Amino acid sequence: MAKVLRCSDVGFECEGVIRAETEEEVLKQAAEHARTVHNLQEMTEEVVEKVRGAIRDE
Ligand SMILES: [Zn+2]
């Protein structure tokens, strides 16, 4: 089962969808996506919590 994160579920107006095998991998890719696409330089504790809450099983 894969983990899926929709960027829009974190609050961005974005079609981005991140898929990975584990939550840690999703978080890693989400950090990269946030940095490159949304110009978010760091994942604060608050953002990480939001992302964790938005991750769904596929
Ligand atoms: Zn996005």
N, CA, C, O and the ligand as a Tripos MOL2 file, in Angstrom:
@<TRIPOS>MOLECULE
protein
  233   231    59     0     0
PROTEIN
NO_CHARGES

@<TRIPOS>ATOM
      1 N           0.8480   -1.1910    0.0000 N.3       1 MET1
      2 CA          0.0000    0.0000    0.0000 C.3       1 MET1
      3 C           0.8860    1.2440    0.0000 C.2       1 MET1
      4 O           1.8750    1.3190    0.7290 O.2       1 MET1
      5 N           0.5170    2.2020   -0.8190 N.am      2 ALA2
      6 CA          1.3110    3.4290   -0.9280 C.3       2 ALA2
      7 C           0.7110    4.5270   -0.0630 C.2       2 ALA2
      8 O          -0.4720    4.5080    0.2760 O.2       2 ALA2
      9 N           1.5540    5.4690    0.2780 N.am      3 LYS3
     10 CA          1.1120    6.6580    1.0100 C.3       3 LYS3
     11 C           0.9570    7.7770    0.0120 C.2       3 LYS3
     12 O           1.8070    7.9680   -0.8570 O.2       3 LYS3
     13 N          -0.1250    8.5150    0.1320 N.am      4 VAL4
     14 CA         -0.3970    9.5870   -0.8200 C.3       4 VAL4
     15 C          -0.6620   10.8860   -0.0840 C.2       4 VAL4
     16 O          -1.3610   10.9260    0.9280 O.2       4 VAL4
     17 N          -0.0860   11.9370   -0.6230 N.am      5 LEU5
     18 CA         -0.3260   13.2580   -0.0570 C.3       5 LEU5
     19 C          -0.7470   14.1970   -1.1770 C.2       5 LEU5
     20 O          -0.0330   14.3620   -2.1660 O.2       5 LEU5
     21 N          -1.9020   14.8040   -1.0130 N.am      6 ARG6
     22 CA         -2.3290   15.8180   -1.9830 C.3       6 ARG6
     23 C          -1.9570   17.1770   -1.4290 C.2       6 ARG6
     24 O          -2.3150   17.5360   -0.3070 O.2       6 ARG6
     25 N          -1.2550   17.8990   -2.2170 N.am      7 CYS7
     26 CA         -0.7680   19.2020   -1.7790 C.3       7 CYS7
     27 C          -1.9310   20.0950   -1.3430 C.2       7 CYS7
     28 O          -1.8040   20.8700   -0.3940 O.2       7 CYS7
     29 N          -3.0440   19.9830   -2.0300 N.am      8 SER8
     30 CA         -4.2010   20.8180   -1.7110 C.3       8 SER8
     31 C          -4.7320   20.5180   -0.3010 C.2       8 SER8
     32 O          -5.3330   21.3870    0.3300 O.2       8 SER8
     33 N          -4.5110   19.2850    0.1960 N.am      9 ASP9
     34 CA         -4.9690   18.9310    1.5380 C.3       9 ASP9
     35 C          -4.1480   19.6130    2.6260 C.2       9 ASP9
     36 O          -4.5690   19.7020    3.7790 O.2       9 ASP9
     37 N          -2.9730   20.0900    2.2380 N.am     10 VAL10
     38 CA         -2.1290   20.8040    3.1970 C.3      10 VAL10
     39 C          -2.4500   22.2980    3.1800 C.2      10 VAL10
     40 O          -2.0060   23.0550    4.0440 O.2      10 VAL10
     41 N          -3.2310   22.7040    2.1780 N.am     11 GLY11
     42 CA         -3.6670   24.0910    2.1450 C.3      11 GLY11
     43 C          -3.1500   24.9050    0.9790 C.2      11 GLY11
     44 O          -3.4390   26.0960    0.8670 O.2      11 GLY11
     45 N          -2.3780   24.2560    0.1030 N.am     12 PHE12
     46 CA         -1.8940   24.9790   -1.0710 C.3      12 PHE12
     47 C          -2.8840   24.8140   -2.2060 C.2      12 PHE12
     48 O          -3.5550   23.7890   -2.3230 O.2      12 PHE12
     49 N          -2.9660   25.8490   -3.0480 N.am     13 GLU13
     50 CA         -3.7570   25.7070   -4.2590 C.3      13 GLU13
     51 C          -2.8460   25.0920   -5.2950 C.2      13 GLU13
     52 O          -2.2000   25.7850   -6.0810 O.2      13 GLU13
     53 N          -2.8120   23.7720   -5.2750 N.am     14 CYS14
     54 CA         -1.8120   23.0610   -6.0580 C.3      14 CYS14
     55 C          -2.3680   21.6900   -6.4120 C.2      14 CYS14
     56 O          -3.0280   21.0410   -5.6010 O.2      14 CYS14
     57 N          -2.0900   21.2680   -7.6220 N.am     15 GLU15
     58 CA         -2.5570   19.9600   -8.0880 C.3      15 GLU15
     59 C          -1.5770   18.8530   -7.7250 C.2      15 GLU15
     60 O          -1.8000   17.6820   -8.0320 O.2      15 GLU15
     61 N          -0.5080   19.2340   -7.0790 N.am     16 GLY16
     62 CA          0.5580   18.2890   -6.7870 C.3      16 GLY16
     63 C           0.1170   17.1000   -5.9360 C.2      16 GLY16
     64 O          -0.5840   17.2630   -4.9370 O.2      16 GLY16
     65 N           0.5350   15.9090   -6.3440 N.am     17 VAL17
     66 CA          0.2680   14.6960   -5.5750 C.3      17 VAL17
     67 C           1.5910   13.9730   -5.3600 C.2      17 VAL17
     68 O           2.3480   13.7490   -6.3040 O.2      17 VAL17
     69 N           1.8580   13.6140   -4.1180 N.am     18 ILE18
     70 CA          3.0950   12.9180   -3.8030 C.3      18 ILE18
     71 C           2.7570   11.5060   -3.3520 C.2      18 ILE18
     72 O           1.9120   11.2900   -2.4830 O.2      18 ILE18
     73 N           3.4450   10.5500   -3.9720 N.am     19 ARG19
     74 CA          3.2250    9.1430   -3.6400 C.3      19 ARG19
     75 C           4.5370    8.5180   -3.2260 C.2      19 ARG19
     76 O           5.5650    8.7440   -3.8640 O.2      19 ARG19
     77 N           4.5120    7.7330   -2.1620 N.am     20 ALA20
     78 CA          5.7240    7.0360   -1.7490 C.3      20 ALA20
     79 C           5.3360    5.8260   -0.9120 C.2      20 ALA20
     80 O           4.1800    5.6690   -0.5190 O.2      20 ALA20
     81 N           6.3140    4.9790   -0.6490 N.am     21 GLU21
     82 CA          6.0560    3.7450    0.0880 C.3      21 GLU21
     83 C           5.8430    3.9840    1.5810 C.2      21 GLU21
     84 O           5.0660    3.2840    2.2280 O.2      21 GLU21
     85 N           6.5400    4.9770    2.1130 N.am     22 THR22
     86 CA          6.4640    5.2300    3.5560 C.3      22 THR22
     87 C           6.1720    6.6990    3.8410 C.2      22 THR22
     88 O           6.3530    7.5750    2.9950 O.2      22 THR22
     89 N           5.7120    6.9310    5.0690 N.am     23 GLU23
     90 CA          5.4050    8.2850    5.4910 C.3      23 GLU23
     91 C           6.6630    9.1500    5.4660 C.2      23 GLU23
     92 O           6.6130   10.3210    5.0880 O.2      23 GLU23
     93 N           7.7830    8.5690    5.8680 N.am     24 GLU24
     94 CA          9.0470    9.3100    5.9000 C.3      24 GLU24
     95 C           9.4280    9.7680    4.4890 C.2      24 GLU24
     96 O           9.8890   10.8900    4.2830 O.2      24 GLU24
     97 N           9.2210    8.8640    3.5250 N.am     25 GLU25
     98 CA          9.5510    9.1910    2.1420 C.3      25 GLU25
     99 C           8.6150   10.2830    1.6130 C.2      25 GLU25
    100 O           9.0410   11.1710    0.8760 O.2      25 GLU25
    101 N           7.3510   10.2070    1.9920 N.am     26 VAL26
    102 CA          6.4060   11.2550    1.5800 C.3      26 VAL26
    103 C           6.8470   12.6040    2.1390 C.2      26 VAL26
    104 O           6.8360   13.6180    1.4420 O.2      26 VAL26
    105 N           7.2340   12.5900    3.4110 N.am     27 LEU27
    106 CA          7.6770   13.8330    4.0510 C.3      27 LEU27
    107 C           8.9040   14.4040    3.3560 C.2      27 LEU27
    108 O           9.0300   15.6150    3.1740 O.2      27 LEU27
    109 N           9.8040   13.5080    2.9720 N.am     28 LYS28
    110 CA         11.0230   13.9410    2.2900 C.3      28 LYS28
    111 C          10.6800   14.5910    0.9500 C.2      28 LYS28
    112 O          11.1720   15.6690    0.6170 O.2      28 LYS28
    113 N           9.8270   13.9090    0.1960 N.am     29 GLN29
    114 CA          9.4330   14.4500   -1.1100 C.3      29 GLN29
    115 C           8.6010   15.7140   -0.9580 C.2      29 GLN29
    116 O           8.6970   16.6290   -1.7760 O.2      29 GLN29
    117 N           7.7810   15.7640    0.0930 N.am     30 ALA30
    118 CA          6.9560   16.9410    0.3390 C.3      30 ALA30
    119 C           7.8410   18.1480    0.6430 C.2      30 ALA30
    120 O           7.5590   19.2580    0.1910 O.2      30 ALA30
    121 N           8.9010   17.9330    1.4010 N.am     31 ALA31
    122 CA          9.8250   19.0090    1.7380 C.3      31 ALA31
    123 C          10.4700   19.5480    0.4670 C.2      31 ALA31
    124 O          10.6070   20.7580    0.2860 O.2      31 ALA31
    125 N          10.8600   18.6300   -0.4050 N.am     32 GLU32
    126 CA         11.4750   19.0040   -1.6770 C.3      32 GLU32
    127 C          10.4750   19.7670   -2.5480 C.2      32 GLU32
    128 O          10.8100   20.7910   -3.1430 O.2      32 GLU32
    129 N           9.2590   19.2630   -2.6130 N.am     33 HIS33
    130 CA          8.2020   19.8960   -3.3990 C.3      33 HIS33
    131 C           7.9050   21.2990   -2.8560 C.2      33 HIS33
    132 O           7.7930   22.2590   -3.6180 O.2      33 HIS33
    133 N           7.7800   21.3990   -1.5320 N.am     34 ALA34
    134 CA          7.4690   22.6940   -0.9090 C.3      34 ALA34
    135 C           8.5640   23.7070   -1.2030 C.2      34 ALA34
    136 O           8.2940   24.8890   -1.4180 O.2      34 ALA34
    137 N           9.8090   23.2260   -1.2090 N.am     35 ARG35
    138 CA         10.9430   24.1190   -1.4300 C.3      35 ARG35
    139 C          11.0200   24.5800   -2.8800 C.2      35 ARG35
    140 O          11.2150   25.7640   -3.1530 O.2      35 ARG35
    141 N          10.8660   23.6430   -3.8010 N.am     36 THR36
    142 CA         11.0410   23.9780   -5.2130 C.3      36 THR36
    143 C           9.7970   24.6130   -5.8340 C.2      36 THR36
    144 O           9.9090   25.5070   -6.6730 O.2      36 THR36
    145 N           8.6230   24.1590   -5.4290 N.am     37 VAL37
    146 CA          7.3950   24.6570   -6.0610 C.3      37 VAL37
    147 C           6.7840   25.8220   -5.2870 C.2      37 VAL37
    148 O           6.2940   26.7800   -5.8850 O.2      37 VAL37
    149 N           6.8130   25.7370   -3.9560 N.am     38 HIS38
    150 CA          6.1410   26.7600   -3.1530 C.3      38 HIS38
    151 C           7.1080   27.7130   -2.4660 C.2      38 HIS38
    152 O           6.6970   28.5870   -1.7020 O.2      38 HIS38
    153 N           8.3870   27.5380   -2.7410 N.am     39 ASN39
    154 CA          9.4040   28.4320   -2.1940 C.3      39 ASN39
    155 C           9.3720   28.4810   -0.6690 C.2      39 ASN39
    156 O           9.6360   29.5160   -0.0580 O.2      39 ASN39
    157 N           9.0470   27.3530   -0.0780 N.am     40 LEU40
    158 CA          9.0190   27.2320    1.3800 C.3      40 LEU40
    159 C          10.3800   26.6700    1.8100 C.2      40 LEU40
    160 O          10.6920   25.5040    1.5700 O.2      40 LEU40
    161 N          11.1630   27.5130    2.4370 N.am     41 GLN41
    162 CA         12.5520   27.1150    2.6960 C.3      41 GLN41
    163 C          12.7160   26.0550    3.7680 C.2      41 GLN41
    164 O          13.6350   25.2380    3.7060 O.2      41 GLN41
    165 N          11.8270   26.0660    4.7480 N.am     42 GLU42
    166 CA         11.9600   24.9970    5.7370 C.3      42 GLU42
    167 C          10.6130   24.4640    6.1790 C.2      42 GLU42
    168 O           9.6130   25.1810    6.2200 O.2      42 GLU42
    169 N          10.6180   23.1880    6.5070 N.am     43 MET43
    170 CA          9.4290   22.5280    7.0080 C.3      43 MET43
    171 C           9.3840   22.7450    8.5130 C.2      43 MET43
    172 O          10.1140   22.0980    9.2630 O.2      43 MET43
    173 N           8.5340   23.6490    8.9460 N.am     44 THR44
    174 CA          8.3960   23.8520   10.3840 C.3      44 THR44
    175 C           7.6280   22.6840   10.9870 C.2      44 THR44
    176 O           7.0010   21.8970   10.2780 O.2      44 THR44
    177 N           7.6920   22.5930   12.3070 N.am     45 GLU45
    178 CA          6.9810   21.5460   13.0230 C.3      45 GLU45
    179 C           5.5030   21.5580   12.6440 C.2      45 GLU45
    180 O           4.8740   20.5130   12.4770 O.2      45 GLU45
    181 N           4.9750   22.7620   12.5160 N.am     46 GLU46
    182 CA          3.5650   22.9370   12.1840 C.3      46 GLU46
    183 C           3.2330   22.3560   10.8100 C.2      46 GLU46
    184 O           2.2200   21.6800   10.6260 O.2      46 GLU46
    185 N           4.1120   22.6390    9.8590 N.am     47 VAL47
    186 CA          3.8870   22.1300    8.5000 C.3      47 VAL47
    187 C           4.0000   20.6070    8.4860 C.2      47 VAL47
    188 O           3.1970   19.9220    7.8510 O.2      47 VAL47
    189 N           4.9950   20.0890    9.1850 N.am     48 VAL48
    190 CA          5.1830   18.6370    9.2280 C.3      48 VAL48
    191 C           3.9460   17.9580    9.8180 C.2      48 VAL48
    192 O           3.4960   16.9280    9.3160 O.2      48 VAL48
    193 N           3.4040   18.5400   10.8790 N.am     49 GLU49
    194 CA          2.2000   17.9750   11.4990 C.3      49 GLU49
    195 C           1.0220   18.0010   10.5240 C.2      49 GLU49
    196 O           0.2460   17.0480   10.4430 O.2      49 GLU49
    197 N           0.9030   19.0980    9.7950 N.am     50 LYS50
    198 CA         -0.1600   19.2530    8.7960 C.3      50 LYS50
    199 C          -0.0290   18.1810    7.7150 C.2      50 LYS50
    200 O          -1.0030   17.5420    7.3170 O.2      50 LYS50
    201 N           1.2130   18.0090    7.2560 N.am     51 VAL51
    202 CA          1.4840   17.0270    6.2120 C.3      51 VAL51
    203 C           1.1670   15.6150    6.7110 C.2      51 VAL51
    204 O           0.5120   14.8380    6.0150 O.2      51 VAL51
    205 N           1.6330   15.2920    7.9130 N.am     52 ARG52
    206 CA          1.3570   13.9680    8.4830 C.3      52 ARG52
    207 C          -0.1360   13.7010    8.5460 C.2      52 ARG52
    208 O          -0.5970   12.5980    8.2520 O.2      52 ARG52
    209 N          -0.8940   14.7390    8.9400 N.am     53 GLY53
    210 CA         -2.3420   14.5960    9.0670 C.3      53 GLY53
    211 C          -3.0340   14.4370    7.7220 C.2      53 GLY53
    212 O          -4.1540   13.9310    7.6530 O.2      53 GLY53
    213 N          -2.3710   14.8660    6.6540 N.am     54 ALA54
    214 CA         -2.9920   14.8500    5.3370 C.3      54 ALA54
    215 C          -2.6220   13.6000    4.5240 C.2      54 ALA54
    216 O          -3.1890   13.3470    3.4610 O.2      54 ALA54
    217 N          -1.6720   12.8330    5.0400 N.am     55 ILE55
    218 CA         -1.2360   11.6330    4.3000 C.3      55 ILE55
    219 C          -2.3240   10.5520    4.3710 C.2      55 ILE55
    220 O          -2.8730   10.2590    5.4330 O.2      55 ILE55
    221 N          -2.6070    9.9810    3.2170 N.am     56 ARG56
    222 CA         -3.6370    8.9410    3.1320 C.3      56 ARG56
    223 C          -3.0340    7.6580    2.5850 C.2      56 ARG56
    224 O          -2.0430    7.6780    1.8550 O.2      56 ARG56
    225 N          -3.6470    6.5500    2.9500 N.am     57 ASP57
    226 CA         -3.2440    5.2720    2.3490 C.3      57 ASP57
    227 C          -3.9320    5.1400    1.0100 C.2      57 ASP57
    228 O          -5.0750    5.5640    0.8370 O.2      57 ASP57
    229 N          -3.2260    4.5500    0.0690 N.am     58 GLU58
    230 CA         -3.8320    4.3500   -1.2440 C.3      58 GLU58
    231 C          -4.0130    2.8570   -1.5080 C.2      58 GLU58
    232 O          -4.5100    2.4730   -2.5660 O.2      58 GLU58
    233 ZN          2.2250   21.8190   -4.1990 Zn       59 ZN59
@<TRIPOS>BOND
     1     1     2 1
     2     2     3 1
     3     3     4 2
     4     3     5 am
     5     5     6 1
     6     6     7 1
     7     7     8 2
     8     7     9 am
     9     9    10 1
    10    10    11 1
    11    11    12 2
    12    11    13 am
    13    13    14 1
    14    14    15 1
    15    15    16 2
    16    15    17 am
    17    17    18 1
    18    18    19 1
    19    19    20 2
    20    19    21 am
    21    21    22 1
    22    22    23 1
    23    23    24 2
    24    23    25 am
    25    25    26 1
    26    26    27 1
    27    27    28 2
    28    27    29 am
    29    29    30 1
    30    30    31 1
    31    31    32 2
    32    31    33 am
    33    33    34 1
    34    34    35 1
    35    35    36 2
    36    35    37 am
    37    37    38 1
    38    38    39 1
    39    39    40 2
    40    39    41 am
    41    41    42 1
    42    42    43 1
    43    43    44 2
    44    43    45 am
    45    45    46 1
    46    46    47 1
    47    47    48 2
    48    47    49 am
    49    49    50 1
    50    50    51 1
    51    51    52 2
    52    51    53 am
    53    53    54 1
    54    54    55 1
    55    55    56 2
    56    55    57 am
    57    57    58 1
    58    58    59 1
    59    59    60 2
    60    59    61 am
    61    61    62 1
    62    62    63 1
    63    63    64 2
    64    63    65 am
    65    65    66 1
    66    66    67 1
    67    67    68 2
    68    67    69 am
    69    69    70 1
    70    70    71 1
    71    71    72 2
    72    71    73 am
    73    73    74 1
    74    74    75 1
    75    75    76 2
    76    75    77 am
    77    77    78 1
    78    78    79 1
    79    79    80 2
    80    79    81 am
    81    81    82 1
    82    82    83 1
    83    83    84 2
    84    83    85 am
    85    85    86 1
    86    86    87 1
    87    87    88 2
    88    87    89 am
    89    89    90 1
    90    90    91 1
    91    91    92 2
    92    91    93 am
    93    93    94 1
    94    94    95 1
    95    95    96 2
    96    95    97 am
    97    97    98 1
    98    98    99 1
    99    99   100 2
   100    99   101 am
   101   101   102 1
   102   102   103 1
   103   103   104 2
   104   103   105 am
   105   105   106 1
   106   106   107 1
   107   107   108 2
   108   107   109 am
   109   109   110 1
   110   110   111 1
   111   111   112 2
   112   111   113 am
   113   113   114 1
   114   114   115 1
   115   115   116 2
   116   115   117 am
   117   117   118 1
   118   118   119 1
   119   119   120 2
   120   119   121 am
   121   121   122 1
   122   122   123 1
   123   123   124 2
   124   123   125 am
   125   125   126 1
   126   126   127 1
   127   127   128 2
   128   127   129 am
   129   129   130 1
   130   130   131 1
   131   131   132 2
   132   131   133 am
   133   133   134 1
   134   134   135 1
   135   135   136 2
   136   135   137 am
   137   137   138 1
   138   138   139 1
   139   139   140 2
   140   139   141 am
   141   141   142 1
   142   142   143 1
   143   143   144 2
   144   143   145 am
   145   145   146 1
   146   146   147 1
   147   147   148 2
   148   147   149 am
   149   149   150 1
   150   150   151 1
   151   151   152 2
   152   151   153 am
   153   153   154 1
   154   154   155 1
   155   155   156 2
   156   155   157 am
   157   157   158 1
   158   158   159 1
   159   159   160 2
   160   159   161 am
   161   161   162 1
   162   162   163 1
   163   163   164 2
   164   163   165 am
   165   165   166 1
   166   166   167 1
   167   167   168 2
   168   167   169 am
   169   169   170 1
   170   170   171 1
   171   171   172 2
   172   171   173 am
   173   173   174 1
   174   174   175 1
   175   175   176 2
   176   175   177 am
   177   177   178 1
   178   178   179 1
   179   179   180 2
   180   179   181 am
   181   181   182 1
   182   182   183 1
   183   183   184 2
   184   183   185 am
   185   185   186 1
   186   186   187 1
   187   187   188 2
   188   187   189 am
   189   189   190 1
   190   190   191 1
   191   191   192 2
   192   191   193 am
   193   193   194 1
   194   194   195 1
   195   195   196 2
   196   195   197 am
   197   197   198 1
   198   198   199 1
   199   199   200 2
   200   199   201 am
   201   201   202 1
   202   202   203 1
   203   203   204 2
   204   203   205 am
   205   205   206 1
   206   206   207 1
   207   207   208 2
   208   207   209 am
   209   209   210 1
   210   210   211 1
   211   211   212 2
   212   211   213 am
   213   213   214 1
   214   214   215 1
   215   215   216 2
   216   215   217 am
   217   217   218 1
   218   218   219 1
   219   219   220 2
   220   219   221 am
   221   221   222 1
   222   222   223 1
   223   223   224 2
   224   223   225 am
   225   225   226 1
   226   226   227 1
   227   227   228 2
   228   227   229 am
   229   229   230 1
   230   230   231 1
   231   231   232 2
@<TRIPOS>SUBSTRUCTURE
     1 MET1         2 RESIDUE 1 A MET
     2 ALA2         6 RESIDUE 1 A ALA
     3 LYS3        10 RESIDUE 1 A LYS
     4 VAL4        14 RESIDUE 1 A VAL
     5 LEU5        18 RESIDUE 1 A LEU
     6 ARG6        22 RESIDUE 1 A ARG
     7 CYS7        26 RESIDUE 1 A CYS
     8 SER8        30 RESIDUE 1 A SER
     9 ASP9        34 RESIDUE 1 A ASP
    10 VAL10       38 RESIDUE 1 A VAL
    11 GLY11       42 RESIDUE 1 A GLY
    12 PHE12       46 RESIDUE 1 A PHE
    13 GLU13       50 RESIDUE 1 A GLU
    14 CYS14       54 RESIDUE 1 A CYS
    15 GLU15       58 RESIDUE 1 A GLU
    16 GLY16       62 RESIDUE 1 A GLY
    17 VAL17       66 RESIDUE 1 A VAL
    18 ILE18       70 RESIDUE 1 A ILE
    19 ARG19       74 RESIDUE 1 A ARG
    20 ALA20       78 RESIDUE 1 A ALA
    21 GLU21       82 RESIDUE 1 A GLU
    22 THR22       86 RESIDUE 1 A THR
    23 GLU23       90 RESIDUE 1 A GLU
    24 GLU24       94 RESIDUE 1 A GLU
    25 GLU25       98 RESIDUE 1 A GLU
    26 VAL26      102 RESIDUE 1 A VAL
    27 LEU27      106 RESIDUE 1 A LEU
    28 LYS28      110 RESIDUE 1 A LYS
    29 GLN29      114 RESIDUE 1 A GLN
    30 ALA30      118 RESIDUE 1 A ALA
    31 ALA31      122 RESIDUE 1 A ALA
    32 GLU32      126 RESIDUE 1 A GLU
    33 HIS33      130 RESIDUE 1 A HIS
    34 ALA34      134 RESIDUE 1 A ALA
    35 ARG35      138 RESIDUE 1 A ARG
    36 THR36      142 RESIDUE 1 A THR
    37 VAL37      146 RESIDUE 1 A VAL
    38 HIS38      150 RESIDUE 1 A HIS
    39 ASN39      154 RESIDUE 1 A ASN
    40 LEU40      158 RESIDUE 1 A LEU
    41 GLN41      162 RESIDUE 1 A GLN
    42 GLU42      166 RESIDUE 1 A GLU
    43 MET43      170 RESIDUE 1 A MET
    44 THR44      174 RESIDUE 1 A THR
    45 GLU45      178 RESIDUE 1 A GLU
    46 GLU46      182 RESIDUE 1 A GLU
    47 VAL47      186 RESIDUE 1 A VAL
    48 VAL48      190 RESIDUE 1 A VAL
    49 GLU49      194 RESIDUE 1 A GLU
    50 LYS50      198 RESIDUE 1 A LYS
    51 VAL51      202 RESIDUE 1 A VAL
    52 ARG52      206 RESIDUE 1 A ARG
    53 GLY53      210 RESIDUE 1 A GLY
    54 ALA54      214 RESIDUE 1 A ALA
    55 ILE55      218 RESIDUE 1 A ILE
    56 ARG56      222 RESIDUE 1 A ARG
    57 ASP57      226 RESIDUE 1 A ASP
    58 GLU58      230 RESIDUE 1 A GLU
    59 ZN59       233 GROUP 0 **** ****
